[in-house]
């Protein structure tokens, strides 16, 4: 019988651009051992995984805020498509966090692990990704989904180009998921939350290594902070300009 994988590792405290960038570099090291030829291949993979991790961390917070003020809340993703179901590390210990349905975080991932090699890949490639794609457009009619929320449409468009996982083994994929899971919204100081946009800029720089044509230009932080009160960034790229502008406006309120 396959033994349950247990983990008690707490999320790392990430309180600066440097520490977050270093942490993501460690994740990239795992991806490089997965037979990716270059950053041009592993950066897009890491991007959508990071997106789902942050989405999975923010939705429970938004739900709690809605409950406090007595407002209704409809999550963009439901079980088993949430990060806490299929990607989070599993443990059978009593203090392990649980979903609103009472299941331990990582229950779906553990179920797939116990079913044998290839099942995690099958779930992501044949069930999860098609579901995320269909949040925006019906694959049968190629028409927008009636009643889809703006957030669901954004999710569908972000992953529309993701056809399958490109990591070479489930062992490496589980290592990547474990490391990405340690990037907890609760452990990123609010002052540094938008360091995530800086991380994407660092990843884009990696795509430009070794004379590759994948590198991108972005606005240096010093230039952003020297700008005036009016904000207009029609080609927002990684969102760094808008993120710093948001922080600036927030400090002035």
HELIX and SHEET records of a PDB file:
HELIX    1   1 UNK A   17  UNK A   32  1                                  16    
HELIX    2   2 UNK A   39  UNK A   68  1                                  30    
HELIX    3   3 UNK A   83  UNK A   86  1                                   4    
HELIX    4   4 UNK A  107  UNK A  115  1                                   9    
HELIX    5   5 UNK A  119  UNK A  123  1                                   5    
HELIX    6   6 UNK A  124  UNK A  128  3                                   5    
HELIX    7   7 UNK A  129  UNK A  133  1                                   5    
HELIX    8   8 UNK A  150  UNK A  158  1                                   9    
HELIX    9   9 UNK A  170  UNK A  181  1                                  12    
HELIX   10  10 UNK A  185  UNK A  187  5                                   3    
HELIX   11  11 UNK A  190  UNK A  192  5                                   3    
HELIX   12  12 UNK A  195  UNK A  207  1                                  13    
HELIX   13  13 UNK A  221  UNK A  225  1                                   5    
HELIX   14  14 UNK A  240  UNK A  251  1                                  12    
SHEET    1   A 2 UNK A 137  UNK A 138  0                                        
SHEET    2   A 2 UNK A 143  UNK A 144 -1                                        
END                                                                             
